[in-house]
Amino acid sequence: MTGFGRGSAATNVWTANVETSSVNRKQAEVVVQAPRELNGLDARIRKTVLDSVSRGRVQVSITLERAEGADEQIRIDTRLAKSFHDAFCNLGKTVGHPLLPTASDYLRQPGILAIGETEIDDDEAWQAIEPALAEALANLVAMRETEGSHLKQDFLRRLETLRSFRQSIAKTAPERLPRQRDLLLKRLRDSGLEIDLSDERVLKELALFADRCDISEEITRLDSHFAKFAEYLDAPGPQGRALDFLCQELFREFNTIGSKANDASIAQTIVEAKTELEKIREQVQNAE
């Protein structure tokens, strides 16, 4: 499911800004974009995200700035500065007159003067990042829940369509045995065999046909799966994987009915039902 969230928080030392965005994916994946100095917090960030999101590709972008008024440290690499000075002196000897670096030369040379710390204390930074991340995730989840409510209404409409297919199949199924009886007797008559309807051989053939084509169990299981599907839609917490499993079971029952039905109209209804079910399954695989 898709969503976006933003959050910010500040301490006496750091100001953190966090953005989270998610796109559809069957499994959960977390991508963290943060300063290299925050690599030590990667596990905490991922765990926090996975506590809120169980499906989808979630990208987390973190920026960390020193809070206004916090002391900035100026670091001087004395060894590099001395080497830089010596290099100028040697260059002066080479060209035959003294050369000394100016203040601007030192400032232009990377690494001699640096403002701020290269190392960031993980716990200190986390105090600002954690509430910002929590706010961003709350906004992300709220947007995903809004999308989920729309998906739920779509699922319910499609579930009613599947129920109508089930009713059509159940209504047509009893007509198959009389039709098979008439077809069998017609074939016998066309072959020049006049056999009475009460003949034991005819009755046995019809009984075998009825047993092979009985779909009452599949119809009952469809009703059970439909009820469970609606129950999961109203249940709290993530239900995407449970709904995905039910879609597989519904496919299985419709396939079985199609193979046992021995009826063209039922076979056509099965095709339409599986097409509708595939639309549900595509969305369910991304649902939380």
SULJO-V348056 format. One line per field, one symbol per residue. ss: DSSP state (H for helix, E for strand, - for the rest). psi: psi as a letter, one per 30 degrees, with the letter a starting at -180 (. if undefined). burial: b if it has 9 or more other ideal C-beta (glycine too) atoms within 8 Angstrom, else e. A space follows every 10 residues. Layout:
ss->???
psi->???
burial->???
This chain:
ss->--EEEEEEEE ---EEEEEEE EEE----EEE EEE--HHHHH HHHHHHHHHH HH---EEEEE EEEEEE---- ---EEE-HHH HHHHHHHHHH HHHHH----- --HHHHHH-- --EEE----- -HHHHHHHHH HHHHHHHHHH HHHHHHHHHH HHHHHHHHHH HHHHHHHHHH HHH-HHHHHH HHHHHHHHHH ---------H HHHHHHHHHH HH---HHHHH HHHHHHHHHH HHHH-----H HHHHHHHHHH HHHHHHHHHH H--HHHHHHH HHHHHHHHHH HHHH----
psi->lllkkklllk afelkkkkkk kklkkelkkk kkjlkefgff geeeeeeeef ffkfkljkkk kkkkkkkkfk kkkkkkjeee eeeeeeeeee eeeefglkkk kleeeeefjk fekkklkfkk keeeeefeee eeeeeeeeee eeeeeeeeee eeeeeeeeee eeeeeeeeee eeeffeeeee eeeeeeeeef ggjjkkfgke eeeeeeeeee eegkgeeeee eeeeeeeeee eeffkllkge eeeeeeeeee eeeeeeeeff ehkeeeeeee eeeeeeeeee eeeeffk.
burial->bbbbbbbbbe beebbbbbbb bbeebeebeb ebebeeebee bbebbbebbb eebebbbbbb bbebeebeeb eeeeeebeeb beebbeebbe bbeeeeeebe eeeebbeebe ebbeeeeeeb ebebbbbbbb bbbbbbbbbb bbbbeebbee bbebbbebbe bbbebbebbe ebbeebbeeb beebbeebbe eeeebeeeee ebbebbeebb eebebeebbe bbbebbebbb ebbeeeeebb eebbebbebb bebbbbbbeb bebeebbebb ebbbebbebb bebbbbbb
